[in-house]
């Protein structure tokens, strides 16, 4: 092949001539080429110049072998002249010793001669790649013009294979380029990518993907565009090297990638998945990339229906696949396989990684299983399933996902499940709405669904929640109590509650905080409160959330801006029926310093008891529920009219010391919409050493669950079951015996991975 194949290298060094070669590459940079015995340790190198040992980096590599000897190459840096003394040994075997010009063939290195010492082209390609990296990276000569020129000569001497398409480049972010090359019929797997030219030398440490069927390669290059444009791109594979000359690659837009993916046939799913993950790992990206990723997902979901149908009949459908940024993935789907011909279902990740779903499949009745057509066999049974697996962290969460369904015969099909949504809240609600049988919810949560739901919920409620704040009137500078009232949709009791609070003697010293967790009703709330402020003069603050985050986030937002030493958590459907309820609760808390929180008696509209403290029940299946004590009893029932310690209290009306609230971190926000946050708070207080008090001398009316009843997710999904499951796993160990009533719960918090 040209310069190398036209003649044998005169540096081949035959066994009869034991004098090695000492070749100068650049100032103070040399290569020694000589013969030594086989099986010598090439890491044990000693080079001494005029009595001074040459220090690292010293690198030796084998060039070729005979039966008893091997030709080795050692690269070193030293101030060596022909008249200086040179000593070279490998693993104790002395290869050169004497004046450099006499002990070795001392001359300027020639790239063609040096590579010609190898037996064949694959060996020459391997040696050239190693030398370029050794010289420019390990020897740190990337800014040396002579070293760069020699590296370029090594690449030229290989006579690189021409590419049908010189390649296309997409700038994804500053310093991050995507190189795409098509027509790679003979390149095989690319081991490394280098850029060599006026901008110096760079190696790509980014990701790569080869679509062998489409003869297309993708490489992420962490190289600035100007450096890429001024240099040659060297693609190294086993036995070959391809070269793209400076400026020959075309700069293209992201639309080119969409067209390429669309034309990739069965490999489209792999290309899309790889591109999404590669782009997602970047920091600052160009402004078109978010739209590009959405288009990729759209093209993925439009390219195939998520049903794999085989002869048999065997069919597998995937209803929903949701993967969080942490890598938790939950898949709902169905299987029709009367003859048990299916082998496995695998999630396919970037770079060909895969995770089996088979071991995680949980049979479940869910709303995503289509009914069989009337023309189908009566024997056709579609069995719903849910599977939660752990995948690598998702650089682009809530996008399209790729699966492979295979039969025992080896027949296989690829499914692409398009993204149902890019919104974490909607994805959370989707997963909670699919199970059709509440009795199956616990097994689903324990199998891993809870981890995905928890991650989605955490993503949704995290971050900045407050859209704006409005103050109506002048709030006291040092309030006696901060009253936090979350509002969601139902405003029927707003006027009655506000007016009753305003009637209390010391209400002007209170800080009234409304948290609107339903931004659509914010303007109505503000208008009503302004009108009532004109009538009653009670100042208040209105905090508007960006979305409906739920009860706990709403209360925490209000408490986070509160200024008083006591917090009164008050539901919007709780209306005072006695005079001065706030003062009464403050007095009850002041009487007992060891109380962290106190709660009043709450009454239904008909005058019977709704709440006189809370306990806990375990049903016959071992599930733990909150239980309102004396619920439905007359208001004057004797046992319900004694001040007492309580196991737990409702958050509908709860006065809590600020230091106790802060000590336990407020309400836990991992409960969804509402339910169990209040008893969770109470159990946290007890675990921290605080007591809870029930004060029947203060009573209020509670028109129970007026707001949460309007929440569609709470009505139509297993969100309530999730909250109960989370609460039980956190506070009540699974080994506790089943009982009708749990008088004293174990207050050792149980850690739940959810």
C-alpha positions as CSV (number, residue, x, y, z in Angstrom):
1,X,0.0,0.0,0.0
2,X,1.9,3.0,-1.3
3,X,4.9,4.0,0.8
4,X,4.6,1.1,3.3
5,X,3.8,-1.8,1.0
6,X,6.2,-0.7,-1.8
7,X,9.3,-1.7,0.2
8,X,10.3,-3.3,3.4
9,X,11.2,-0.9,6.1
10,X,15.0,-0.7,6.5
11,X,14.3,-0.4,10.2
12,X,12.8,-3.9,10.4
13,X,15.9,-5.1,12.3
14,X,16.8,-8.7,11.5
15,X,18.0,-11.1,14.2
16,X,21.5,-10.9,12.5
17,X,21.7,-7.1,13.1
18,X,21.2,-6.6,16.8
19,X,22.0,-2.9,16.7
20,X,18.7,-1.0,17.5
21,X,17.5,2.2,15.9
22,X,17.3,5.5,17.8
23,X,15.0,7.9,15.8
24,X,14.4,11.5,16.5
25,X,10.7,12.6,16.3
26,X,10.9,16.1,17.7
27,X,13.2,18.1,19.9
28,X,14.1,15.9,22.9
29,X,11.6,13.2,21.8
30,X,13.0,9.8,20.5
31,X,11.9,6.3,19.6
32,X,14.1,3.3,20.3
33,X,13.4,0.2,18.1
34,X,15.2,-3.1,19.0
35,X,15.0,-6.8,19.6
36,X,14.6,-8.5,23.0
37,X,13.7,-11.9,24.2
38,X,10.0,-12.9,24.3
39,X,8.0,-12.5,27.5
40,X,10.0,-9.7,28.9
41,X,8.1,-7.2,31.1
42,X,7.8,-4.2,28.8
43,X,6.9,-2.0,31.8
44,X,10.3,-2.6,33.3
45,X,12.3,0.0,31.2
46,X,15.6,1.7,32.0
47,X,17.1,4.4,29.8
48,X,20.2,6.3,31.0
49,X,21.7,9.3,29.1
50,X,25.2,10.4,30.1
51,X,24.7,8.8,33.5
52,X,21.3,10.3,34.2
53,X,18.2,8.0,34.3
54,X,15.4,9.2,32.1
55,X,12.2,9.5,34.1
56,X,8.6,8.7,33.2
57,X,6.8,8.8,31.0
58,X,8.5,5.8,29.4
59,X,6.4,3.7,27.1
60,X,7.2,0.4,25.4
61,X,5.0,-1.5,23.0
62,X,5.6,-4.8,21.0
63,X,5.8,-4.3,17.3
64,X,6.1,-7.9,16.1
65,X,7.3,-11.3,17.2
66,X,9.3,-14.3,16.0
67,X,9.6,-17.7,17.7
68,X,12.1,-16.5,20.3
69,X,12.5,-12.7,19.9
70,X,10.2,-9.7,19.7
71,X,10.7,-6.3,18.2
72,X,9.8,-3.6,20.7
73,X,9.5,0.2,20.5
74,X,10.3,2.5,23.4
75,X,9.2,6.2,23.4
76,X,11.1,8.6,25.7
77,X,11.9,12.2,26.2
78,X,15.5,13.4,26.8
79,X,18.2,15.8,25.7
80,X,20.1,13.2,23.6
81,X,22.9,14.0,21.1
82,X,24.8,11.4,18.9
83,X,28.0,11.8,21.0
84,X,26.3,11.2,24.3
85,X,26.3,7.8,26.1
86,X,23.0,5.8,25.8
87,X,22.0,2.8,27.8
88,X,18.7,1.0,27.1
89,X,17.5,-2.1,28.9
90,X,14.1,-3.9,29.2
91,X,13.5,-6.2,32.1
92,X,17.2,-6.5,32.8
93,X,18.1,-7.3,29.1
94,X,20.6,-4.7,27.8
95,X,19.6,-3.7,24.3
96,X,22.0,-0.7,23.7
97,X,25.0,0.6,25.6
98,X,27.6,3.1,24.3
99,X,27.8,6.3,22.4
100,X,24.4,6.9,20.8
101,X,25.7,7.2,17.2
102,X,27.5,3.8,17.6
103,X,25.2,1.9,19.8
104,X,22.1,2.5,17.5
105,X,21.2,3.7,14.1
106,X,20.8,7.4,15.0
107,X,18.8,9.4,12.5
108,X,15.5,11.4,12.0
109,X,12.4,9.3,12.2
110,X,10.4,8.5,9.1
111,X,6.8,7.7,9.7
112,X,6.6,5.2,6.8
113,X,9.8,3.4,7.8
114,X,8.6,3.2,11.4
115,X,5.2,1.7,10.6
116,X,6.9,-0.6,8.0
117,X,8.5,-2.5,10.8
118,X,5.0,-4.0,11.5
119,X,4.0,-7.3,9.9
120,X,0.6,-6.2,8.4
121,X,-1.8,-3.4,8.0
122,X,-3.8,-4.0,11.3
123,X,-0.6,-3.9,13.3
124,X,0.5,-0.7,11.5
125,X,-2.9,0.9,12.2
126,X,-2.7,-0.1,15.9
127,X,0.9,1.2,16.2
128,X,0.1,4.5,14.5
129,X,-2.9,5.1,16.8
130,X,-0.9,4.3,19.9
131,X,2.0,6.5,18.9
132,X,-0.2,9.5,18.1
133,X,-1.8,9.3,21.5
134,X,1.5,8.5,23.4
135,X,3.3,11.4,21.7
136,X,0.6,14.1,21.9
137,X,-1.2,13.1,25.1
138,X,1.1,11.2,27.5
139,X,4.2,13.0,26.4
140,X,2.3,16.3,26.3
141,X,3.5,17.4,22.9
142,X,0.1,18.5,21.5
143,X,1.5,22.1,21.1
144,X,4.8,21.0,19.5
145,X,4.7,21.7,15.7
146,X,7.2,19.0,14.9
147,X,5.4,16.4,17.1
148,X,2.1,17.4,15.4
149,X,3.7,17.1,12.0
150,X,5.0,13.6,12.8
151,X,1.6,12.5,14.0
152,X,0.1,13.8,10.8
153,X,2.7,11.9,8.8
154,X,1.8,8.7,10.6
155,X,-1.8,9.2,9.6
156,X,-0.8,9.9,6.0
157,X,1.5,6.9,5.8
158,X,-1.5,4.6,6.5
159,X,-3.3,5.9,3.4
160,X,-6.7,6.2,5.2
161,X,-9.7,4.5,3.7
162,X,-12.0,7.1,1.9
163,X,-15.5,7.6,3.2
164,X,-18.4,7.8,0.7
165,X,-19.9,10.6,2.8
166,X,-17.4,12.9,4.4
167,X,-19.7,13.3,7.4
168,X,-22.1,15.8,8.9
169,X,-21.7,17.8,12.1
170,X,-24.4,19.1,14.4
171,X,-23.5,21.6,17.1
172,X,-25.5,20.6,20.1
173,X,-23.9,22.9,22.6
174,X,-20.7,25.1,22.9
175,X,-17.8,22.6,22.7
176,X,-20.1,19.7,22.0
177,X,-20.4,18.5,18.5
178,X,-22.2,15.5,17.1
179,X,-20.5,13.8,14.1
180,X,-22.6,11.6,11.9
181,X,-21.0,9.5,9.2
182,X,-23.0,7.2,6.8
183,X,-21.8,4.5,4.4
184,X,-19.6,2.7,7.0
185,X,-19.8,-0.7,5.3
186,X,-16.2,-1.7,6.2
187,X,-15.4,0.2,9.3
188,X,-16.7,-2.1,12.0
189,X,-16.6,-0.9,15.6
190,X,-14.8,2.4,16.0
191,X,-12.4,2.3,18.9
192,X,-11.6,6.0,19.2
193,X,-12.0,9.3,17.5
194,X,-9.2,11.9,17.2
195,X,-9.0,15.4,15.8
196,X,-5.6,16.4,14.6
197,X,-4.7,19.8,13.0
198,X,-4.0,23.4,13.5
199,X,-6.1,23.5,16.7
200,X,-3.8,20.9,18.2
201,X,-4.8,17.4,19.1
202,X,-8.0,16.2,20.9
203,X,-9.5,12.9,21.7
204,X,-13.2,12.4,22.0
205,X,-14.3,11.0,25.3
206,X,-18.0,11.2,24.4
207,X,-20.5,8.5,23.5
208,X,-20.8,6.7,20.3
209,X,-23.3,4.5,18.5
210,X,-22.9,2.4,15.4
211,X,-26.0,1.3,13.5
212,X,-24.4,-1.6,11.5
213,X,-27.5,-2.3,9.4
214,X,-27.7,1.3,8.3
215,X,-23.9,1.7,8.1
216,X,-24.2,4.9,10.2
217,X,-22.2,6.1,13.1
218,X,-22.8,8.8,15.7
219,X,-20.0,10.3,17.8
220,X,-20.3,12.9,20.5
221,X,-17.2,15.1,20.3
222,X,-16.3,17.4,23.2
223,X,-14.4,19.6,20.8
224,X,-15.1,23.3,19.9
225,X,-16.4,23.8,16.4
226,X,-13.4,26.0,15.3
227,X,-10.9,23.3,16.4
228,X,-12.9,20.6,14.6
229,X,-13.1,22.7,11.4
230,X,-9.3,23.2,11.3
231,X,-8.3,19.6,12.0
232,X,-8.6,16.1,10.4
233,X,-11.0,13.7,12.0
234,X,-9.4,10.3,12.5
235,X,-11.8,7.3,13.0
236,X,-9.8,4.3,14.3
237,X,-11.2,0.8,14.0
238,X,-9.7,-2.6,14.2
239,X,-7.2,-2.8,11.3
240,X,-8.4,0.4,9.6
241,X,-8.3,4.2,9.9
242,X,-10.7,6.6,8.2
243,X,-9.9,10.2,7.8
244,X,-12.1,13.3,7.2
245,X,-10.0,16.2,5.9
246,X,-10.2,19.6,7.5
247,X,-13.4,21.5,6.5
248,X,-14.8,18.5,4.5
249,X,-17.6,17.7,7.1
250,X,-20.9,19.5,6.5
251,X,-22.5,21.6,9.3
252,X,-26.2,20.6,9.4
253,X,-29.2,21.3,11.5
254,X,-31.0,19.0,13.9
255,X,-33.6,18.4,11.2
256,X,-31.0,16.2,9.5
257,X,-31.0,13.9,12.5
258,X,-34.8,13.6,12.4
259,X,-34.7,12.6,8.7
260,X,-31.9,10.1,9.4
261,X,-33.8,8.5,12.3
262,X,-36.9,8.3,10.1
263,X,-34.9,6.4,7.5
264,X,-33.2,4.1,9.9
265,X,-35.9,1.4,9.7
266,X,-35.7,-1.1,12.6
267,X,-32.7,0.8,14.1
268,X,-34.7,4.0,14.5
269,X,-35.6,3.2,18.1
270,X,-32.0,2.7,19.0
271,X,-30.9,5.9,17.3
272,X,-33.7,7.9,19.0
273,X,-32.9,6.5,22.4
274,X,-29.2,7.1,22.0
275,X,-29.7,10.7,20.8
276,X,-32.0,11.5,23.6
277,X,-29.7,10.2,26.3
278,X,-26.6,11.8,24.7
279,X,-28.2,15.2,24.4
280,X,-29.7,14.9,27.9
281,X,-26.2,14.6,29.4
282,X,-25.1,18.0,28.0
283,X,-25.3,21.1,30.2
284,X,-26.1,24.2,28.2
285,X,-27.6,23.3,24.9
286,X,-28.6,25.3,21.9
287,X,-32.1,26.7,21.9
288,X,-33.4,24.3,19.3
289,X,-32.6,21.1,21.3
290,X,-35.7,21.0,23.6
291,X,-37.9,21.1,20.6
292,X,-35.7,18.6,18.8
293,X,-36.2,16.1,21.7
294,X,-39.9,16.5,21.6
295,X,-39.9,15.9,17.9
296,X,-37.8,12.8,18.4
297,X,-40.4,11.5,20.9
298,X,-43.2,12.3,18.6
299,X,-41.5,10.5,15.7
300,X,-40.8,7.5,18.0
301,X,-44.4,7.2,19.1
302,X,-45.8,7.7,15.6
303,X,-43.4,5.2,14.0
304,X,-45.0,2.1,15.6
305,X,-48.1,1.1,17.5
306,X,-47.1,-0.3,20.9
307,X,-48.5,-3.8,20.1
308,X,-46.3,-6.7,19.0
309,X,-48.5,-9.3,17.2
310,X,-47.0,-12.7,16.3
311,X,-48.6,-15.8,14.6
312,X,-49.9,-18.2,17.1
313,X,-51.6,-16.0,18.3
314,X,-49.3,-14.2,20.6
315,X,-49.6,-10.5,21.2
316,X,-48.1,-8.1,23.7
317,X,-49.4,-4.5,24.2
318,X,-47.8,-1.7,26.2
319,X,-50.2,0.8,27.6
320,X,-47.9,3.1,29.4
321,X,-44.2,3.3,30.2
322,X,-42.9,6.0,32.6
323,X,-39.2,6.4,33.5
324,X,-38.1,8.9,36.0
325,X,-34.9,10.8,36.1
326,X,-33.6,8.5,38.8
327,X,-34.1,5.5,36.6
328,X,-37.3,4.0,38.1
329,X,-39.5,2.7,35.3
330,X,-43.1,1.4,35.6
331,X,-44.7,-0.3,32.6
332,X,-48.4,-1.2,32.3
333,X,-49.3,-3.6,29.5
334,X,-51.1,-6.8,28.6
335,X,-50.2,-10.3,27.2
336,X,-52.2,-12.6,25.1
337,X,-50.3,-15.9,24.9
338,X,-52.6,-19.0,25.2
339,X,-49.8,-21.4,24.1
340,X,-47.1,-19.9,26.3
341,X,-44.8,-19.0,23.4
342,X,-43.4,-15.8,24.7
343,X,-39.9,-15.8,26.1
344,X,-39.2,-12.4,27.4
345,X,-39.9,-8.6,27.3
346,X,-36.9,-6.4,27.7
347,X,-36.4,-2.7,28.0
348,X,-33.7,-1.5,25.6
349,X,-31.6,1.4,26.7
350,X,-28.9,3.5,25.0
351,X,-25.9,1.5,23.6
352,X,-27.8,-1.7,23.6
353,X,-28.2,-2.1,27.4
354,X,-31.3,-4.1,28.4
355,X,-33.3,-5.0,31.5
356,X,-35.7,-7.9,31.6
357,X,-39.3,-7.2,32.7
358,X,-40.2,-10.9,33.1
359,X,-39.1,-11.2,36.8
360,X,-40.9,-8.0,37.7
361,X,-44.3,-8.8,36.1
362,X,-47.2,-8.5,38.5
363,X,-50.7,-9.6,37.2
364,X,-53.1,-6.7,37.6
365,X,-56.5,-5.7,36.4
366,X,-56.0,-2.3,34.8
367,X,-57.8,0.2,32.6
368,X,-55.3,-0.1,29.7
369,X,-56.3,-3.6,28.6
370,X,-58.4,-3.4,25.4
371,X,-61.4,-5.7,25.1
372,X,-61.2,-8.5,22.5
373,X,-63.0,-7.9,19.2
374,X,-66.1,-10.0,18.6
375,X,-64.3,-11.7,15.8
376,X,-61.6,-13.0,18.0
377,X,-61.5,-16.5,19.5
378,X,-63.4,-16.9,22.8
379,X,-60.2,-18.5,24.1
380,X,-58.3,-15.3,23.7
381,X,-57.4,-14.0,27.2
382,X,-55.6,-10.7,27.6
383,X,-53.9,-10.6,31.0
384,X,-52.9,-7.2,32.3
385,X,-49.6,-6.7,34.0
386,X,-47.6,-4.1,35.7
387,X,-43.8,-4.2,36.0
388,X,-41.4,-1.8,37.8
389,X,-37.7,-2.1,37.0
390,X,-34.5,-0.1,37.7
391,X,-32.7,1.3,34.7
392,X,-29.8,3.6,34.3
393,X,-30.6,7.2,35.3
394,X,-32.6,8.9,32.6
395,X,-31.0,12.0,31.1
396,X,-34.3,12.7,29.5
397,X,-37.2,11.5,31.7
398,X,-40.8,11.0,30.6
399,X,-39.8,10.3,26.9
400,X,-40.3,7.5,24.5
401,X,-39.1,4.1,25.6
402,X,-38.0,1.1,23.5
403,X,-38.8,-2.6,24.3
404,X,-38.1,-5.9,22.6
405,X,-40.6,-8.8,22.8
406,X,-39.2,-12.2,21.9
407,X,-40.6,-15.7,21.5
408,X,-39.0,-19.0,22.5
409,X,-38.4,-19.6,18.8
410,X,-36.2,-16.5,18.6
411,X,-38.7,-14.4,16.7
412,X,-38.7,-10.9,18.1
413,X,-40.2,-7.5,17.6
414,X,-39.4,-4.0,18.8
415,X,-42.0,-1.7,20.4
416,X,-41.6,2.0,20.9
417,X,-43.9,3.5,23.6
418,X,-44.4,7.2,23.0
419,X,-44.5,9.6,25.9
420,X,-48.0,10.1,27.3
421,X,-46.8,13.4,28.8
422,X,-43.8,15.4,29.6
423,X,-45.4,16.6,32.9
424,X,-44.4,14.8,36.1
425,X,-47.8,15.4,37.7
426,X,-49.7,14.0,34.8
427,X,-47.4,11.0,34.6
428,X,-48.0,10.4,38.4
429,X,-51.7,10.7,38.0
430,X,-51.7,8.3,35.0
431,X,-49.9,5.6,37.0
432,X,-52.3,6.0,39.9
433,X,-55.4,5.9,37.7
434,X,-54.6,2.7,35.7
435,X,-55.1,0.0,38.4
436,X,-58.8,-0.9,38.3
437,X,-59.0,-3.0,41.5
438,X,-58.1,-1.1,44.8
439,X,-57.6,-4.5,46.5
440,X,-54.5,-5.0,44.3
441,X,-52.9,-1.7,45.1
442,X,-50.7,-2.8,48.0
443,X,-49.0,-5.6,46.0
444,X,-48.4,-3.1,43.2
445,X,-46.8,-0.5,45.5
446,X,-44.6,-3.2,47.1
447,X,-43.5,-4.5,43.7
448,X,-42.0,-1.1,42.9
449,X,-44.9,1.2,41.6
450,X,-44.5,3.3,44.8
451,X,-40.9,4.1,43.8
452,X,-41.9,5.5,40.4
453,X,-44.9,7.4,41.8
454,X,-42.8,8.8,44.7
455,X,-40.1,10.1,42.3
456,X,-42.6,11.7,40.0
457,X,-44.4,13.3,42.9
458,X,-41.1,14.6,44.3
459,X,-40.2,16.1,40.9
460,X,-43.6,17.8,40.8
461,X,-43.8,19.3,44.3
462,X,-40.1,20.3,44.4
463,X,-38.8,23.6,43.3
464,X,-40.4,27.0,43.4
465,X,-44.2,26.6,44.0
466,X,-45.3,30.2,44.7
467,X,-46.5,32.3,41.8
468,X,-47.3,35.5,43.7
469,X,-48.3,36.9,47.1
470,X,-50.9,39.6,47.9
471,X,-51.4,41.4,51.2
472,X,-54.8,42.8,52.0
473,X,-54.7,45.2,54.9
474,X,-51.9,45.7,57.4
475,X,-50.8,42.5,59.2
476,X,-49.5,42.8,62.8
477,X,-45.7,43.0,63.0
478,X,-45.5,40.5,65.9
479,X,-48.6,38.3,65.6
480,X,-49.7,36.0,68.4
481,X,-50.6,33.2,66.0
482,X,-50.2,32.5,62.3
483,X,-53.4,30.8,60.9
484,X,-52.6,28.9,57.7
485,X,-55.7,28.0,55.5
486,X,-55.2,26.0,52.3
487,X,-57.8,26.6,49.6
488,X,-58.8,24.3,46.8
489,X,-61.8,25.0,44.5
490,X,-64.6,25.0,47.2
491,X,-65.0,28.5,48.6
492,X,-68.5,27.9,50.1
493,X,-67.3,28.4,53.7
494,X,-64.8,31.2,53.1
495,X,-67.1,34.0,54.2
496,X,-68.5,32.2,57.3
497,X,-65.0,31.2,58.5
498,X,-63.5,34.6,57.8
499,X,-66.2,36.5,59.6
500,X,-66.1,34.1,62.6
501,X,-62.4,34.6,63.0
502,X,-62.8,38.4,62.7
503,X,-65.2,38.3,65.6
504,X,-62.6,37.1,68.0
505,X,-61.4,39.8,70.4
506,X,-57.7,39.6,69.6
507,X,-58.0,38.8,65.9
508,X,-56.2,42.0,64.9
509,X,-53.1,40.4,66.4
510,X,-53.4,37.3,64.3
511,X,-51.6,36.6,61.0
512,X,-54.1,35.1,58.5
513,X,-52.5,33.3,55.6
514,X,-54.6,31.8,52.7
515,X,-52.7,29.5,50.4
516,X,-54.6,29.1,47.1
517,X,-53.6,25.7,45.7
518,X,-55.9,26.1,42.7
519,X,-54.6,29.1,40.6
520,X,-57.8,29.2,38.5
521,X,-59.7,30.4,41.6
522,X,-57.1,32.9,42.8
523,X,-58.9,36.0,41.4
524,X,-62.2,34.9,43.0
525,X,-60.5,34.4,46.4
526,X,-58.7,37.8,46.2
527,X,-61.9,39.6,45.3
528,X,-63.9,38.0,48.1
529,X,-61.3,38.7,50.7
530,X,-61.0,42.3,49.6
531,X,-64.7,42.7,50.0
532,X,-64.8,41.1,53.4
533,X,-61.8,43.1,54.6
534,X,-63.9,46.3,53.9
535,X,-66.6,44.8,56.1
536,X,-64.6,43.3,59.0
537,X,-61.1,44.8,58.8
538,X,-59.2,41.5,59.3
539,X,-55.9,41.7,57.4
540,X,-54.7,38.7,55.5
541,X,-52.0,37.4,53.1
542,X,-52.9,35.4,50.0
543,X,-50.3,33.1,48.6
544,X,-51.0,31.7,45.1
545,X,-49.5,28.4,44.0
546,X,-48.5,27.8,40.4
547,X,-50.5,24.5,40.3
548,X,-52.4,22.2,42.6
549,X,-49.6,20.7,44.7
550,X,-51.7,19.2,47.4
551,X,-52.5,19.8,51.1
552,X,-49.0,19.4,52.6
553,X,-47.2,21.6,50.2
554,X,-49.9,24.3,50.6
555,X,-49.6,24.3,54.4
556,X,-45.8,24.2,54.3
557,X,-45.8,27.2,51.9
558,X,-47.9,29.2,54.3
559,X,-45.9,28.1,57.4
560,X,-42.7,29.0,55.6
561,X,-43.8,32.6,55.4
562,X,-45.5,32.8,58.8
563,X,-44.0,35.0,61.5
564,X,-45.7,33.9,64.7
565,X,-44.4,31.5,67.4
566,X,-47.5,29.4,67.0
567,X,-49.1,27.9,63.9
568,X,-52.8,27.1,63.6
569,X,-53.5,24.7,60.7
570,X,-57.1,25.3,59.7
571,X,-59.1,23.7,56.9
572,X,-61.3,25.9,54.8
573,X,-64.4,23.9,55.8
574,X,-63.9,24.4,59.5
575,X,-66.0,27.2,61.0
576,X,-65.8,28.3,64.7
577,X,-69.0,27.7,66.6
578,X,-67.8,29.0,70.0
579,X,-66.3,32.3,71.0
580,X,-62.5,32.8,70.9
581,X,-61.4,29.3,69.7
582,X,-57.9,30.6,68.9
583,X,-57.5,32.0,72.4
584,X,-58.8,28.7,73.9
585,X,-56.3,26.6,72.0
586,X,-53.4,28.9,72.9
587,X,-54.3,28.7,76.6
588,X,-54.5,24.9,76.4
589,X,-51.0,24.7,74.9
590,X,-49.6,27.2,77.4
591,X,-50.8,25.2,80.4
592,X,-48.7,22.2,79.4
593,X,-45.2,23.1,78.1
594,X,-44.6,19.4,77.1
595,X,-47.4,19.6,74.5
596,X,-46.2,20.1,71.0
597,X,-49.7,20.5,69.5
598,X,-53.3,20.6,70.6
599,X,-56.5,20.0,68.8
600,X,-60.2,20.9,69.5
601,X,-63.4,19.0,69.4
602,X,-64.9,19.1,65.9
603,X,-68.6,18.7,65.2
604,X,-70.7,17.7,62.2
605,X,-73.4,20.0,60.9
606,X,-76.0,17.9,62.9
607,X,-74.1,18.6,66.2
608,X,-72.6,15.1,66.6
609,X,-68.9,14.5,67.1
610,X,-66.6,14.3,64.1
611,X,-63.3,14.4,65.9
612,X,-62.3,14.0,69.5
613,X,-58.8,12.8,68.8
614,X,-57.5,10.1,66.5
615,X,-56.5,6.5,66.9
616,X,-55.5,3.7,64.6
617,X,-57.2,0.6,63.4
618,X,-55.9,-2.5,61.6
619,X,-58.4,-4.5,59.5
620,X,-58.5,-8.2,59.0
621,X,-56.0,-7.9,56.1
622,X,-53.5,-6.1,58.3
623,X,-54.1,-2.6,56.8
624,X,-53.8,0.3,59.2
625,X,-56.3,3.2,59.0
626,X,-56.9,6.4,61.0
627,X,-59.9,6.3,63.3
628,X,-61.8,9.3,64.6
629,X,-62.6,8.7,68.3
630,X,-66.3,9.0,69.3
631,X,-67.3,9.8,65.7
632,X,-71.1,10.2,65.5
633,X,-71.5,10.4,69.3
634,X,-73.5,13.3,70.8
635,X,-71.5,16.5,71.4
636,X,-72.1,16.2,75.2
637,X,-70.8,12.6,75.4
638,X,-69.0,12.5,78.7
639,X,-65.9,10.6,77.6
640,X,-65.4,13.0,74.7
641,X,-65.5,16.0,77.0
642,X,-62.3,15.4,79.0
643,X,-59.0,17.0,78.2
644,X,-56.6,14.2,77.5
645,X,-53.4,13.2,75.7
646,X,-54.0,11.9,72.2
647,X,-52.3,9.3,70.0
648,X,-52.9,11.7,67.0
649,X,-54.9,14.7,66.0
650,X,-56.5,15.9,62.8
651,X,-54.9,18.6,60.7
652,X,-58.3,20.1,60.1
653,X,-57.7,22.3,63.1
654,X,-54.4,21.9,64.9
655,X,-52.4,24.4,66.9
656,X,-48.7,23.6,67.0
657,X,-45.7,25.3,68.5
658,X,-43.3,26.8,65.9
659,X,-40.2,25.2,67.4
660,X,-41.9,21.7,67.4
661,X,-43.0,22.3,63.8
662,X,-39.5,23.2,62.7
663,X,-37.9,20.3,64.7
664,X,-39.8,17.7,62.6
665,X,-39.7,19.6,59.3
666,X,-43.3,20.4,59.0
667,X,-45.7,18.2,57.0
668,X,-44.2,15.4,54.9
669,X,-44.8,16.3,51.3
670,X,-44.7,12.7,49.9
671,X,-48.4,12.1,50.5
672,X,-50.4,12.9,47.4
673,X,-53.2,15.5,47.3
674,X,-54.3,14.8,50.9
675,X,-54.7,12.1,53.6
676,X,-52.5,10.9,56.4
677,X,-50.2,14.0,56.4
678,X,-51.7,15.1,59.8
679,X,-51.2,11.7,61.6
680,X,-47.8,11.5,60.0
681,X,-47.0,14.9,61.6
682,X,-48.3,13.8,64.9
683,X,-46.3,10.6,64.9
684,X,-43.2,12.7,64.0
685,X,-43.9,15.0,67.0
686,X,-44.2,12.0,69.3
687,X,-41.0,10.4,68.0
688,X,-39.3,13.7,68.7
689,X,-40.5,13.6,72.4
690,X,-43.5,16.0,72.2
691,X,-46.9,15.1,73.6
692,X,-50.3,15.8,71.9
693,X,-53.3,17.3,73.6
694,X,-57.1,17.1,73.0
695,X,-59.0,20.1,74.2
696,X,-62.8,19.6,74.2
697,X,-63.6,23.0,75.7
698,X,-62.9,24.4,72.2
699,X,-65.2,23.2,69.5
700,X,-65.7,24.1,65.9
701,X,-67.9,22.9,63.1
702,X,-66.3,20.7,60.4
703,X,-68.1,20.2,57.1
704,X,-65.7,17.3,56.3
705,X,-63.8,16.7,53.1
706,X,-65.6,19.4,51.1
707,X,-62.5,20.3,49.0
708,X,-60.9,16.9,48.5
709,X,-64.2,15.6,47.3
710,X,-63.8,17.8,44.3
711,X,-60.4,16.5,43.4
712,X,-60.6,14.1,40.4
713,X,-57.4,12.2,41.2
714,X,-58.6,11.4,44.7
715,X,-62.0,10.2,43.4
716,X,-60.9,8.1,40.5
717,X,-57.4,6.7,41.4
718,X,-55.6,4.8,44.0
719,X,-54.0,7.9,45.5
720,X,-55.7,7.3,48.8
721,X,-54.5,3.7,48.9
722,X,-51.0,5.0,48.2
723,X,-51.1,7.4,51.1
724,X,-52.4,4.7,53.4
725,X,-49.7,2.3,52.2
726,X,-47.0,4.9,52.6
727,X,-48.2,5.8,56.1
728,X,-48.4,2.2,57.3
729,X,-45.0,1.3,56.0
730,X,-43.4,4.3,57.5
731,X,-44.9,4.0,61.0
732,X,-46.3,0.5,61.6
733,X,-43.9,-2.4,61.0
734,X,-45.2,-5.3,58.9
735,X,-44.7,-7.7,61.8
736,X,-47.2,-6.0,64.1
737,X,-50.1,-8.4,64.9
738,X,-53.5,-7.8,63.3
739,X,-56.0,-6.2,65.6
740,X,-59.2,-4.3,65.5
741,X,-57.8,-1.4,67.4
742,X,-54.2,-0.2,67.9
743,X,-54.3,1.8,71.0
744,X,-50.6,2.7,71.1
745,X,-48.7,2.6,67.8
746,X,-45.0,1.9,67.7
747,X,-43.4,5.3,67.2
748,X,-40.1,4.0,65.8
749,X,-40.1,5.3,62.2
750,X,-39.8,2.7,59.6
751,X,-37.8,3.8,56.6
752,X,-39.6,3.2,53.3
753,X,-37.8,3.2,49.9
754,X,-40.6,4.9,48.0
